[in-house]
Amino acid sequence: QVQLVESGGGLVQAGGSLRLSCVASGNIFSIRDMRWYRQAPGKLREYVATITRSAITNYADSVKGRFTISRNNAMNTVYLQMNDLKPEDTAVYYCNTDSQGIGYWGQGTQVTVSS
């Protein structure tokens, strides 16, 4: 099994920045890709970004140029640097990965952007 714990959320004004962290533990040796998703109130969970073990990244169009995903394999941690935040970025942000065919999610961290 894999456990994921997110942190770093909070309240920020529009135009501000936050950095989210997600620490993986447990059966981490088979982890390859790590991802961030988010879910706003009343909406479906949506994809934000992916980073592979070799640091290849991919982003949703809505965050491209503003968000940066990175990882520290030695510390089993993935980060999401969020700049120029907008009110529409308000959501619970979730870390996601899969190991041996099983998907895992963290508990989420709330990001609220005020206008």
C-alpha positions in Angstrom: 0.0 0.0 0.0 0.9 3.6 -0.5 0.0 6.5 1.8 -0.1 10.1 0.5 -0.3 13.2 2.8 -0.8 16.6 1.3 0.0 19.9 3.0 0.5 23.6 2.2 -3.0 24.7 1.4 -4.5 27.9 2.8 -6.2 31.2 2.1 -4.5 33.6 -0.4 -5.5 36.7 -2.3 -5.8 36.7 -6.1 -2.3 37.0 -7.6 -0.6 35.3 -4.7 1.3 32.1 -4.5 1.2 28.8 -2.6 3.3 25.7 -2.6 1.6 22.3 -1.9 3.5 19.3 -0.8 2.6 15.6 -0.9 4.7 13.0 0.9 4.4 9.3 -0.1 5.1 6.4 2.2 4.7 2.7 2.2 5.3 0.7 -1.0 6.9 3.6 -2.8 9.4 1.6 -4.9 6.9 0.9 -7.7 5.7 4.5 -7.9 6.3 6.1 -11.3 4.0 9.0 -12.1 2.6 11.4 -9.4 -0.2 13.7 -10.1 -2.3 16.6 -8.7 -6.0 16.9 -9.1 -8.5 19.4 -7.7 -12.2 19.5 -6.9 -14.1 22.7 -6.5 -17.5 22.8 -4.6 -20.2 21.3 -6.8 -17.8 20.2 -9.5 -16.2 17.0 -10.6 -12.6 16.3 -9.7 -10.3 17.6 -12.4 -6.7 16.9 -13.5 -4.1 19.5 -12.8 -0.6 18.1 -13.5 1.6 15.0 -13.7 5.3 14.4 -13.2 7.0 11.2 -14.1 9.9 9.6 -12.2 12.3 11.1 -14.7 10.7 14.5 -14.2 8.7 14.8 -17.4 5.8 17.1 -16.7 2.3 17.7 -18.1 -0.3 20.3 -17.2 -3.9 21.1 -17.7 -4.4 24.1 -20.0 -6.1 26.0 -17.1 -2.9 26.1 -15.0 -0.2 26.0 -17.7 2.3 28.8 -17.2 1.2 29.5 -13.6 1.7 26.1 -11.8 4.9 24.1 -11.6 5.0 20.4 -10.5 8.3 19.0 -9.2 9.5 16.0 -7.2 12.2 15.0 -4.9 12.6 11.2 -5.3 15.0 10.9 -2.3 12.3 12.4 -0.1 9.4 10.7 -1.8 7.8 14.1 -2.2 6.0 15.9 -5.0 5.3 19.6 -5.0 2.9 22.0 -6.7 4.1 25.6 -6.9 1.1 27.7 -7.7 1.6 31.3 -8.8 -0.7 34.1 -10.0 -3.6 32.3 -8.3 -7.1 33.1 -9.4 -10.5 32.7 -7.5 -11.3 29.9 -9.9 -8.3 27.9 -8.5 -10.2 27.6 -5.3 -10.6 23.8 -4.6 -9.5 20.9 -2.5 -6.2 19.7 -4.1 -5.4 16.0 -4.1 -2.2 14.1 -4.7 -2.6 10.8 -6.7 -0.4 8.0 -7.7 -0.6 4.3 -8.6 1.4 1.3 -7.5 1.1 -2.2 -8.9 -2.2 -1.3 -10.6 -3.8 0.2 -7.6 -4.6 4.0 -7.4 -4.1 6.0 -4.3 -5.3 9.4 -3.1 -4.4 11.7 -0.3 -6.9 13.3 2.0 -6.6 16.7 0.2 -5.7 20.2 1.1 -7.9 23.2 0.8 -6.8 26.1 -1.3 -9.0 29.2 -1.2 -8.3 32.3 -3.4 -10.1 35.5 -2.5 -10.8 38.2 -5.1 
